[in-house]
Amino acid sequence: MTDLLSGTPTPSDYDASSIQVLEDMEHVRLRPGMYIGGKDDRALHHMVAEIIDNSMDEAVAGHATWIEVELHENGHVSVRDNGRGIPVGPHPKDPEKSALEIIFCTLNAGGKFSGDSYETSGGLHGVGSSVVNALSDHLRVEVARNRELFAMEFARGVPQTKLEKIGAAPNRRGTAVTFHPDEEIFGSLKLKPARLFKMARSKAYLFSGVEIRWKTAIDDGETPREATFHFPGGLSDYLTEALGGATTYADAPFAGSVSFEKFKVPGKVEWAINWTPSRDGFIQSYCNTVPTPEGGTHEAGFWAAILKGIKAYGELVNNKKASTITREDLTTGAGALVSCFIREPEFVGQTKDRLATVEAQRMVENSVRDHFDNWLAADTKSAGAILDFLVLRAEERLRRRQEKETARKTATKKLRLPGKLVDCSATSRDGTELFIVEGDSAGGSAKMARDRKTQALLPLRGKILNVLGAASSKLGSNAEISDLTQALGVGLGTKFNLDDLRYDKVIIMTDADVDGAHIAALLMTFFYTQMRPMIDAGHLYLACPPLFRLTQGAKRVYCLDEVEKNTLMEAGLGGKGKIDVSRFKGLGEMDAKDLKDTTMNPATRKLIRVSIDEDEPGETGDLVERLMGKKPEMRFQYIQENARFVEELDV
């Protein structure tokens, strides 16, 4: 056993027999979060993406022209392609097993390590197929190769049959994988036709040379039963659809594609960007057709090229104010898509949310920059409109920053601070935090636990107004919303400006119960609808206060939930005597030391950054409207569809 506070093994029962060695598939099933990010809805659909990415790699390499994605009525999903087909011969290092079995049953096995089979690929670590296999209660692979058809079946990563030769297949080639996510891992979560449909369509946009065919036997009332996607215009077509007919500063987007040939490496970069006054900015980036929602080096290179290009054009036309433009100004009102294909990319984590390949920044920047300079020179009308817009944004940003600095220094003297706000003493936004706390009692403990220099508090009186279910006239007259916007120093909706935000982090800190979760949901809905740029810029967070405190002698630990508490109760804390359990009914019951150690001290706390996870622009907005909007029948439908997922409610 290990002392949970010090991390030091206790000699009484910690010996060689305590060390467990798990086989590959056992480890995947025990710790799925290490491989696909968890056991939630996103992780469930990530499994399908892993298999589609394998087929996309075949298409990008020039060996497949179509991919078919089919969702069956029984919850199975099939992904087929007309590529080369997975090798089925004996593996040189283990002749008793086929290469196919090695791929699907062994981590770190695949054909994408050497670079001989694929110049660029989305699969890198050799874990995609094996992880999907381990987390499926049934998986069947069919391979048509050399005019012969082979098949093999698995269950939870274990072969159920040997690789069988089915017969001749003179008119068929490629790989077909059919699997069903294991309910032991994902519970009652089901694959959603709408999400898979959007995933399939986005893949077709990312590689214009592939046709993707969609089928579903499940009718959700909004997703077509069959569809075929093929977009010769690639990202330019994607951006046009994403902007949805909004007015733009350029008649046609700046879009293109260029290989990395001059860098003497395989790969290329594709992009599309335009600016609009009609909606908030967004960027979606990809590497080897894999979405990178947290960006990375390819995004950094793209924005560097655009920034340097627009500044150089401003200097060319003698616009001296162009030098003040920053990346922050560029991203305001810009709709951008960036997709790069590189050999052996490096990602942060197996879920590949952020690209870390250093060389990608230089290659993307140099490739895009030349084309952007030429595009600006060739379309002076669009270039002038974009430059004027960006200069205005820069001027407004600088003016508001100056006003904000002045306002922050004099806010207390002018007595313009709202209600019960307890402000911090710092005069700049950098490093400051505003905790939105539930109730005055919680605010009292938090006031004693905070760092006065950088941490401010705003207690809320009850539940904030549901901004989607209320008339717009109520927003301005609601006391909680008024206090919140005044404390943050910003306006609502179109009047919101990120430069005005007075704090670096805005942290929602509510009780660890149902009411607290409801308040947090209402606050997140408010920020999403009225201050979304704050979320996109990474300023909104959720605190993670514990639900339990366990004490055994001098040992004290905190537990976030019932499961963690039960685990520690069984293991013991390493102290002496009986384990005392204290359940916090609310933040107000926690003393200042508890609150500081668990929730407010940056060195020991845990925060969850609120981010927007969507396959396409607008997807999150549709879900928020469904759950929090004015139509109760939509919420009722959602409850009917998902009530079976709730097995037990701890009250």
N, C-alpha and C positions, 0 to 999 in steps of 0.2 A: 504494500500500500504506500501511497505517496502523501506527504503533508501538503495539503492543497494550498496553504498560504506560502510556504517557503519553497515548495517544489522539491524538497529533500526526501529521498526514500527512507522509510522507517525500517530498521533492520529486522523487526520482528517477523514479518511475513513477506518481505520482498526479496526473492531469490531468483535463480535461473528459471525455475518453473513458472514464474510470473510472466515471462516473455513469450508472447504469442507470435507465431509466424502464419500469416494468412496467404492462401493461394490468391492468384490474380482476381478471379471472379468473386471470391469471398470478400476480398477487400473492397471491390467496387460496390457490392451490395451493402456492405456495412457502412461505407463512407461515400455515398453517391455525390455528395456535395463537392468532393475533390475533383470530380470528373465532369459533371454536368451542372454544377451550381446548387444542387439541393434536390428536394422532392416536390417542388411546387409546379404550378402550371407552366411556367417558363421552361423549367428543366424538362418537363414532359415533352414539350414541343421541340426542345433542343435535340432530343433523340432523333426525330424525323430529319431535322436539319443536318445532323451528322451523316445520315445515309444519303440524303440528297447531295451533300457536298462531295461525296465520293463519286457520284455520277457526274456532277458538274466538273470535277477534275478531269474525267475522261473526255467531256465535251471540250473544255478549254484546251486540252492537249491535242484535240483534233481527231479523236477516235470515236466520238459519239455525236449524233446529230439531233437526237431527241431523248427526252426523259419523261417518264409517265409517273404521276403521283396519284394514288387511288386510296381513298378512305372507305373501308368496308363497313357494312351494317353492324358487324359483330365487334367493331372497335379496332380491328387489325388495320394496318396501313401497309401499302405496297409501293416500292420505288423500283422502277425498271428503267433500263437504258439499252441502247444498241452499241455499247462500247466493245472493248476487247474481251471482256469477261474475266473474272477473277481466276488466276492460275489454279489448276486442280491437281497438278502432278505432285509426287512426293517431295517434301521439303528436304533440301540437302542436309540440314543439321538434325533432322528427325524423320528419317525415311518411313517410319511407321505411320506418320500423319501427313495428310495433304496440306498444301499451302493454304487452301481455303480454311481448313480447320485451325491452323496456326493463327490466321488472321482474325478469326472470330472467337478464339478462346485464349489468346495470349496478349497481354498488354505489351506495348512497344514493339509490335510486329506490323509491318506494312511495306508497301512498295514505294514510299515517298521519302526515304532517308537519304539514299544515294544521289537522287536527282536524275538517275538514268531513265526512269520510267516516266517521270513527270518533271517538266521544267518548272512549273509553278503548280501549287496545290493548296487546298484549304486544310487538308489533313496533314499533320506534321508529326504528332507524337505517337502514332500507331495505336491509338486507344479508342478511336471513334466506333468502329464496328464491334470490337470486343466489349466495350461499355454498353452499347445498345443491346448486345446479346445477353450480357449479365443481368440487365434490368428488364428483360422481357420474359414472360412466362412461356412464350412460344415464339420461335423464329425459324423461318425456312428460307434457304438460299437456293436459287436455281441459276445455273451458269450454262450458257450456250457458247461453246468454244470449239473451234475446229470442226464445225458441223455436227457436234455431239452435245447432248443435254445431260447435265449432272445436277444432283440435288442432295441437300443435307439438312437435317432438322436438329434444333437445339431447344433446351428449356433451362432458363436461368443460368445460361453460360455453359451448360453441360450437354455434350452431344447425345442425341437420342437415337440417331441412326449413323451408320457409316456413310461416307460419300458414295452415292449410288449413281451408276450410269443408267439414265432413264431410257435413252434411245437416240436415234438419229434426229438432227435438227438442221436440215440443209438450208432452211430459209430464216434461220434465227441466229442472233448473236447478242452478247451482252450479259448483264447481271440483273437478277430480280431478287429483291429482299422483301419478305413479308414478315411483320412482327407485331406482337401485342404487348404493350407495356404492362408490367407486373403489378397487380393490385396490392401485393404485399409491400411494394415500395411506394406507389402513388395513390393508394387508397381508391377512392371512387372518382378521382379526376379522369376526365375523358378528353381525347383529342377533339379539337374544335374545327369543324369544316372551314369556318371563316378565317381562322388564323392560318391554317394550312394553305388555303386558297391564296391568301396574300403573300405567304412565304414563297409559294411556287411562282407566282407572277413576278415578284421582285427578283427572283433568280433569273428569269428570262430577260428582264431589263438589264441585268448586270453582264450578260454575255449575249450579244446580238446574233451569234452564230448557232444558238441552240433553240429548238422548239420544245416547249414544255406542255405536256398534256395533263389535264386535271380531270379527275372523276371522283364522285362521292355518292355513296348510297344513303347517306344520312341527310335528311332535309331539315335545315335549321331556319327555313323561311327567308333567307337572304343570300345564300351562296348558290351559284349555279351548279347543277348536277354534273355538267361537262363543260369544258372550255379548253381552248388551245391558245398558248401565248407564244408570240414571236415578234420581237420589236427590233427591226433593222436600225432604228434611230438610237437604240440603247438608252443611255442616261438622259439624253435630250428629251426623248419621249417621256421618260419617267418624271423629269422635272416639270414638263408641261402639264402632266396629269396632277402632280402634287400641288402646283400653284393654282390649279382649278380655274383658269380664266382670269386671275387677278391682274390688275394693271401693273405693268412692269416698266422700268426705266430703259431697258433695251428691248427693241422689237423682237429680237431672237436671242436666246441665251448664249453666253460664251461657253461653247462645248467643244470637245475634241478628244482625240486619242493619239498617243504617241508612244512608240516603243522605247525601251532603254538600251537600244542598240549602241548608241554613242558611248555608253558606260561599259560596253563589252560584257553585258550580262543579259540573260533572258528576262522577259517581262515587259510590262507597259503600264501606263496610267491613263485612265479615262475620267472625264469630269464634265460637269454642267453647272452653271451658276447664273443667276439673274437677281436683280434687286427689285423690290416692290414696296410701295407705301401702304399696301392693303393688309399686311399680316406680319406677325412676328417672324424673325429669322429662324432658320433651322439648317442643320447640316447632317447628312447621313453619309457615313463612310464605310468602305468595305476593303478587305484585302483577300484576294483570291476567292471572291464571291462570298466570303464570310463577313457578316455585319460586325462592325467595331463601334458599338454605341458610346464607348468612352474615348473614342478618337485614337490619337497616337501620333507617331512620327510622320505618317503620310498626310494627316490633316495639318500638322504644323508646317510641313513643306508647302502644301497647297496655299495656305493663308499667307505664308511668307512671300510666295510668288505674286499673289494678288496685291498685297500691300506694297511691295517694291514696285510693281508695275504701275499702280495707280499714282504713286508718288512721282515716279519718273515721268508719267504723262503730264501730271500737274506742273512739273518743272518745265517740260517741253512747251506747254501753252502759257507759261509765265503766270501760273496761279500759285502765289507764294504760300497761301493757306493750306495747300495740299500737304505740306510737310508735317502738319499737326495731326493728320489722320493716323489712327491706330487700328490694331486688329479689332478692338471692341467696336469701333465705328463700322468696320467692314461687315461684321456679322449682324448688324442691326438691319433688318429688312431683307437680308440675303437668303435666298433659297439655294442651297448648294449640295451637290452630290459628288463624291470622289470615290473612285474604285481603282485600286492598284493590283497588279499581278507581279509578284516577285518570288524569287527562288529562296526557299528555306527561311520564311519570315519568322520572327520571334514575337510571341505574344505574351502578355501578362496573364498567366493562368490558362488552364485547359479550355475554359469557355471562350477564350480569345476576344475579350471585350475591348482590349487596347493593344495596338501594334507598338512594338518596342524596337523594331529594326532601325538602327541609327542611320544606315545608308539610305533608307527609304526617304528620309526628309530631304537630303541633298538631291537625289534623283528626281523626285516629284517637283521640287522647287525649280530646278534648272529646266526641266521638261516643260512645265506649264508656263514659266516666265516668258520664254521666247514667243510662244503662241499668243499669250495675253498682250504682249507689246504690239504684235502685228494686228491683233483684233482691234485694239483701241485705235491704232493709226488708221485702220481701214474703215471703221464705223465711228466717225467723229461725233455724229449726232448722239449715239448711245453713250459714247465715252464722256461727252460733255455733261449729259444728264446724270450719269452715275457720279462723276466727279463733283458736280454741284451738290448732289444729295449728301455725299460723304463729307464734304466740307461743312455743310450745315450741321450734320450730326456732330462733327468734331467741335464746332463752335459752341453748340448747345451743351455738349459734354463738359467743355472747359468752363463755360459760364456756370453751369449747375454745380460743378465741383467747387468753384470758388464760393458760390452762395452757400453750399453745404458746409464748408469749412467755417465760414463766418457764422452760419446759423447754429452750428454745433457748439461753438465757443460761447455764444450768447444765449443759448436756449434757456438755461436756468434763470438768467437774469431777466429774460423777457416773460418768464412764467408761462411758456407755451407748451410745456410738457403735459401729456395727458394724465388724467386720473391718478392712478396709483403707481405709475411708472417709477421705478427706482433705477436711475440712470447710473452708468459707470463714469469714471473720471477721465478716461482717455479722450483726446480731442480729435483723433483721426479714426477712420473706420477699421483700419488694419488690425486684426486680432481681436476685435470686440465681438461680444455675443449677447443676444437678447433671448432670455428664457421666457417663453409664454407659459405661465403656470396656471394650474387649475385651483382657484380659490385662494382666499386670504391666508388660511392656515398653512397651506403649502408655501405661499409666498413668504411667510414668517421664517420657516426653516431655511428656505433658499436664500433669504436675505443674509442670514448669519453664515451660510456655507459658501457664499459667492466670493469671487475675487473682485474687490471693489473697483479696481482699476479697469478691468476689461469686461466684467459681466454685469448686465443689466437685467431687471426683472419687470414683467408686466403681468400681474394677476388678472384673470378673467372671472367675471361674475356669471357662473353658469355656462350654458352652451351658447356658442356663437350662432348667429343667424345662418340658416342654410341659404346661401346666395343663389343657388339654382332654383330653389322652391319659392323664392320671395320676389315681389315686384321690385323693379330697379329703384323706385322711389324710396324704398325702405333702407337701401344701403347707406345713403347719406345721413339718415336720421337715427341709425342704430348706434347705441352708445359704445358697444364693444368694438365694432368695426371702426368707429371714429377714433377711439383710443388707440387701436392697433395701427391704423394708417398714420396717425400723428406721431406715434412713437417711432415708427419706421422712417418717417419723413418723406413718404411717397404718396402718389396719387393712385387712383383706381383705374383699371382697364387701360384705355388708350392714353390716359394721363400718367401712367406709371413710367418712371424713368429709373433705370438701374443705378445711375450715378447718384441719385438722391438717397439711396439706401444708407441708413446711418450705422448699420452693423454688418460685420463680416459674416457672422453665422446667426441665423434665426432658428431657435431650437424649441420645438413643441415638447413640453414636459407635462404629461398628464398621468393620472393614476393608472396602475397596471390592472385595470378591470374593464368591464364592458362599457361603462359610462365614459371612462377615460379614452377608450378606443373610439367611441362615438364622437367625442369632442375633437380628437385628433383627425378623424375623417372629415368633420365639418371644416376644420382649419385648413386641411390640405385641399379641400374643394375650393375654399375661398382663395387660397394662394394660387391654385392652378388656373382659376377663371379670371382672377383680377390682377395677378402679379406673376404670370408664368415665367417671364425672363429671369426672375429671381431663382426659380427652380432650375432652369436651364444653365444658369451660371454657377450652380452648386452652392447656394447660400442657405437652403432649407434643410433642417435635420429633425430627427425624432430622438428624444432621449430614451434610454432603456432602464428605467428604475426597477429594482428587484421586487419580487413579490414576497420573498421569505428571507429571514435571517436565521442562520443556524449557529448555535453556540455550544461548545463542549469544552469546559474548563476555560483556558485562556485562548482557545481557538475560536475564531469567528469567520464565517463565510456567508456569502449572499447568493441567492438562487433567483433566476429570472422567472422560473415557472415551476409547476408541480412535478414535471418529469425530472428536472435537475435536482429538485429537493429530494425526491424519492431515491435517486441514484446515490446522492451523498449520504442519505440516512442509512442506506444499506452498507456503504463502504466505510462509514465513520469518518471523523475529522482528524483523528490523530491526537485528540486531547484526552482528558480524563473525565470520567463521570458520564452522566446522562446528557444526551443531546437535547437542548432546549430549542423549540421552534417558535419563532415569532413571525406572524403574518402581518404585513403592512396593508391595512385596509385602504390606505391612501397616502399620498406624499406628506400630508399634514401630520401623520403619525410617526414619521421618520425624524429623528433628531438631526441637528445640523451636521454632525460627524458622519452619520449614515448617508445622508444626502450628498455630502461633499465627496466621500470616498467612492460612492457607487455611480453617481449621476452627473456631478458638476466638475470634478477635478479632471482636466484634460489628460493627466498622466495615468489615471486609473479607470476612467469611465468608458462606456461604449456608446457610440452614436451611430445612427443609421442615416445616411444621406438620402434624401428624397430625390428620386430621379424619375424620368419618364421613359418607360420601356414600351416601345411600339415598333411594329414591323414597318408601318407606313405612317406618314403624317395624318393626324386626325383620329387614329385608332383609340388613343387614350380618351380623347374628348367624347367619342361616342359612348365609351363605357361609363365615364363620369356622368354624362347626361342620363344614361339609362338607370344608374343607381341612385343619383342624387337630384334628378330633375323634377319637373312638375307633373310627370305622368306616373301616378302610382301603379298603373297596370303594368308598366315596364319593370318596376321593382318587384311586383307580385310574381311576374313571370320568371324573373331571375331567382327569386326565393324558391319557386316550385322546381326549377331546373337544378338548383344546388343544395336544397335542404337535405337531400339524402347523403351529402358529404359530411354533415355534422353528426358525429356519433355520440358525443358526450359534451355537455355544457357544464363547466365548473362554475358554480355560483356561490 
